[in-house]
Amino acid sequence: MGIRGPKDFYSGVMFILVGLFAIVVASSYPMGTAARMGPGYFPRALGWLLIILGAVSAIRGLRVPGEAIPRWFFKPLIIVLVSVVVFGLIIPVLGMAISTVLLVLAASSASPEFRPKEALISGVLLSITCVLVFIHALHLTLPVWPAFIGG
């Protein structure tokens, strides 16, 4: 029996591996009970759900014909990964608001459909959302603006 749907099969395998990793990492944490969950409860539950989802997807990939996996394009992958790393490095210096806009602009440039105006609008909207959620709602101690603007 061969792989008839490579996308479904390999995504299922990936889910299974991530689920197993979560269970292995969480095995050193106390489990607790459903009424009084310990730190290992949620990662293990999520790991099992990922394994089940992965098994369903992999079995589907063995039974149902599907699309082949397209060729990898490494340039966009590198651009997105580097932009996320740079975001992590510049957020303490430039603050959440500016760093988020720059992240969206940089990561969006990886697409052949990149439109600077749309990326800027998306970046500003995401920046506002991130500041509201992470700074105001969750009270994280990250600077919103650079120190020279007002920290």
PyMOL commands that set and color helices and strands:
alter all, ss='L'
color gray80, all
select helices_A, chain A and resi 6-26+41-63+74-108+116-137
alter helices_A, ss='H'
color red, helices_A
deselect
rebuild
show_as cartoon
